[in-house]
Amino acid sequence: MWAVATLGTLACAPRRIHLVVNPYGGGGAGLAALEAVTPVFEAAGVEVTTLMTEYAGHAGEYAQTVPLLDGLVGIGGDGTAHEIANGMLRRDPQDRAPIGIIPAGSGNTWAFDLGLESAIGAAQAIARGETAPVDVIALSSPDEPQAVKEYALNICGFGLPAAVLEQANALRWLGSAQYELAGLLLILAGKTRFGATIEIEGADGEIATRDLEGFSFAQGQVNMHMGKKVPFAPAARMDDGLLDLVLVKKSGGLDILRANALARGGSHLDLPYVEVVRCRSYRLLPSAVSGMERSVNLDGELLSDAAPFRATCVPAALEVFAGRFNTVPMDSSGELEPQLVMALLNLLDER
């Protein structure tokens, strides 16, 4: 097993690693990234064993079952990282190795917050043996926190985050526009209102119970950005042992559009109906127990029939290859989409 000499650096650079690649993902982006990073590992004297995935979930199976080398690295996006993390966390703690991600997906949000913004940069950090411990979210049944159903590296979203994901999965042919259209369709259909009782274990260990009706988002995050690198929890840190639970306590279409547009620059927290609670864990019991009231969005993966649930921060659960953690929220509020939305909302406010 690895010994840590100083925080963020292995006792020695890895000599042998697995690279898990989806040969069909991203229109061949995974294979292109593999070709680009191979010379980096060769120059550093790192022996690479490539594992090609053949079906959904295969990356996680590799992470859980292969005889480990000095590290197991995926080439892909947030979905690949989610699979590999879950596979590694299913092993006994003494039978784990550092994991990593070389960004080659559509979002690459987790890699971005790890400070790995390019495939070459990620490969260089891995070859140097730069690692850090990061927290994860453990999703379990409400009264059995040790019976973990699945882990998340980034987000645990209930309400609209899960409903949008389910709708978007039917619109994959639209590419990156699928999520925006999915959200608009749900707003037009009036399917944005959710209710739940949330029992929160705060940073100080105190328990507080909240009854929320008519809310749209209840999203726990380990790191600051969500999909498309939106800083939905701009104060969240990957290694502080806490979750940032973001609550959007209104469910009207205009309120949701305003919160989402402002979130592109992190200023949604100035809205009176948006709240962030820093906590160790939270227990969520939906008011209804059918349809999307039972689904949860974990790192962009939809878990049906997951609610009610408990989301718990597991501190330093994984050792990961990383650069310097990104602690500055990305500001994309000046892009065309949020500018158009805010212009429309301002016109409506003036009427």
N, C-alpha and C positions, 0 to 999 in steps of 0.2 A: 504494500500500500504506500501511497505517497506520504511523505513527511513535508510539512510546511515550514520553510525556513523563515520567511517573513510574510506578513499578510499580503496576498496577491501574487506571490512568486513561489513556484514549486522548488523543492530542494535541488532539482536538476530538470533540464529540458526533457520533454518526452522523447523516448527513443522509438517507440512503436505506437501507432494509433489506428483505430478503425475510422474510416470515412463512410457514412451511410448516405447513399445518393438515390434519389428518385429519378430514373432516367427519362420519365415522361412528364415530369412536373414543369410548369412554367414554360411550356413550349420548348423544352430542351435547355432551360436556364441552368438546371442542375449539372448537366453534363458539361456545359460551357464553363461553369464555375470550377468544376473538377479539373478541367484542362488548364485553367488559369492558375490554380493554386498548386498543382503538382510540382512545378519547378521550385516553388518556395520551400516545400517540404524536402525536396531532393537536395537543395542547397544547404539546408540546415541539418541534413543527415537523419531525418525522421523517416522511418520505414512506415509506409501506408498500406493497410489492407482495406480494399474497397468492398463494400457490401451494397449491392443493388437491391432496392425494394421492388416487390412484385405486386403488391396489393396494399390497400389502405390498412394501416395498423402495423405494417411489417417493420417499420423503423422502431416502434416500441417493442416488438418482439425481439428484435436484435439486441436492443439495450437491456432487456431483461434476461436474455439467455446465452449470449455468446461468451466464450471465455475472454475475460477482459484483458486489454493491453494497458498502456499508460494513459489512455483517454479514448473516449468515444464521441465523435463529432459528426453532426449532421450537416448536409448541404441542402438548404431549403429555407423555408420561412417559419412563421410562428407555429403552424400546424406540425411541422417536423420537430421543432424544439419541444412542443407539448408532448408528442409521442415519446421522444427519447427520454424526457424527464420522468414521465410516468413509468416507463420501463425500468429506468435506473432505480427509482424510488421503490419499486416492487422487490428489489433485492434486499438481502440483509445488509445493515449499515456497514459491516466489515467487508462486504463483497461489492464495493462500489469503486468507480473511477471517475475522474473529472469528465464532465460532458461539455460540449461546445456546439456552436452553430456558425456556419459560414453562410452569410446572407445571400439567398438566391430565390427568394419568394416574392410575393406581391406586396406584403406589408413590412416584414422584417422589423417589427416594433421592438421585440425583446432584444434582438441583436443591437439595435440602435441605442437602447438604454444601457446595454453592457459596454458601449463605446466601440462597437464593431460595425462600422458604417460601410465597409467594402469587403469583398471576398478576399482580396489580397491582404488588407489590414488585419482581418480576422485570422488568416493563415499565419501571418507573421507573429501575432500575439500567441497563438497556439504553439508555434515552433519555439518561442522563447520560454514557454511554460508558465505564462502569466495567468494566475487563477485567483478567484475570490469566492467566498461563501455567499450564497444568496438565499433569501427566504422563498417559500412557496405557500400557496393556499391549499389546504386539505379540505375537501368537501366530504361530509359524512352525514349520516342520519342525525336528527336533532338531539337525540338523547344518548347516542353512542359515538362520541368523537373519535374513538380509536378505530372504529370500523370505517376506514376511508374508502369512499367510492372512486374518487379520482382526484388528481392534483392539478393545480393550475400554476403557471409561471407568472401570469400577468393579471387577468381579470376573472371575476366571478359575477356575472351580470344577471339580474332577475328583472322581469317586467319587459319593458320595451327592448332592452338588449337581446333578450332571447327571442322575442316576437319578430324583431327585424331579421335576425339570423335565419329563423325558419322561413320567413317570406323570401329572403334573399337567396336561399338555397334553391328555390324554384326559378330564379332569374339569373342563373350563372351565365347564360348566353350573353348577358349584357356586359360582362367584364366588370371593371371597377365601378361602374354606375349602378350595380345591382343593389347596393346597400341604401343609396340615396332614394332610389325608386321604391324599394321595399318600405322605407320609413314613410314616404309620402302616401303610399297605398294604405298603410295602417292608419295614418292620420285621417285620410278621407273616409275610411270605413268606420272611424270612431273606436278603433281597437287599441287605445293607448292608456286606458285607465286600469290601475291595479290596486289591490289592497292587501295589507299584510300586518301582522304583529312581528316586530323585530326586537329581540332581546340582545343587547349589546354588552359585551365585556370590554370595558374601556381600558385605556393604557395603564390606568392605576389599579386595574382588577375589579373595580366597582361594576355592578350589573345595573343596567337601566333598560326599561321596557318602553317601547314606542308603538303606538297604534297608528298606522298610516293608511289613509284611504284616499283614493284619487291621485296616487303618485304614478310616475312613469318610469323612473330609474331607481334601482337599489343595486349599486355596483361596487363590490370590493376590489381594491387594486393593490398589488405589491409594488409596482413601479408606476411612474408618472404618466406614461403615454398608453393610449389604447390604439385601436386600428387606425391606419393612415397617420400614425404618429401625432394624434390629437392629445394634448396634455389635460386629460379629463381629471386627473388627480395630481396637480402640479407640485405638491409638496411631498408626494410619496417617495420612499427610498427602498431599494431592493434589499437592504441589509440592516434595517432598524428594528426588526422583530415585530412590526405592526402592520395592520391593514389600514388603508384609507377607504372608508365606506362613503361613497358619494350618493347622496339622495337628491333626486329632482322631484320635489313634492307637489308639482302640478302636472296635469296630463292633457291640457288643452293643446291643440295643434300649434297655435302661435307661440305658446310658452315653450313648447318643445323645440320648435325651429329657432327661437331666440337663444335658448340654452346651447343648442348644438353649434350654432354659428359663432357665439361668443367663446365656446370651448376651444375653438381653433387657436385662440391666443391665451387661453386660461382665464379669461375675464368673466366666464360664466359664474364663478364663485361670488361675484358681486351681486348677483340676482338674489332677491330675498327668499326665493323658493328653492335655492340650491344650497345644500349643506354638506360639509365633510366632517365625518366623525372618525377620529383615529382610535383604533381598537385592536385588541388581541384576537377577538373572535366575535361572531354574531350568529344568532339563531333566528331563522326566518320561517314564519308560519303563514302561508298565504290564506287570504280570506276565502277564496274559492279553491277547489282542488280538482279542476278539470282543464283540459286543453293546455294553453300556454301558461296558465297559472301554476303549472308543475314543471315547466322547463327552465333550464339554466344555461347560460352561455359561458363556457369555460375556454378562454383563449381562442374564441372563434369556433369552438366545437360545441354542437348542441347536444345537451344531455336531457332527454325526455324523462318525465316522471321522476325528476330529481328533488323536487320540493314536496314537503318541507325539508329543510336542510340546515346544517351548521357549517359555516366557513371559518376555518381556524388558520391563523398564521403559524407556520412551522419555521422558526428562525434557523438560518444557516443550514437549511436542509440539504443543499446541493453545493458541491464544489464545481465551479464552472470556469472555463477559459474566458478571459475578459480583458478588455483594454481598461482605460480610465472611465469609470462610470459617468454617464451623461447626467448632469444635474441641472441643466438649463432647459426649460421647456421650449419645445419648438413652437414658433409663432407663424402660423399659416393664415392668419386672419386677413392678410392683404390679398389672398388669392380670389379669383373671380367668384367662385361659388359662395363663400361666406359674405362677400361684399354685396352680391345680388340679394341674398336673403335679408341682410340687415337693411338694405335700401328699401326693399318691399315692406318690411316691418315698420320702418320709420314713416313711410307713406301712410300706412294703416293707422299708426299712432296719431298722425296729424288730422285724420278725418273726424 
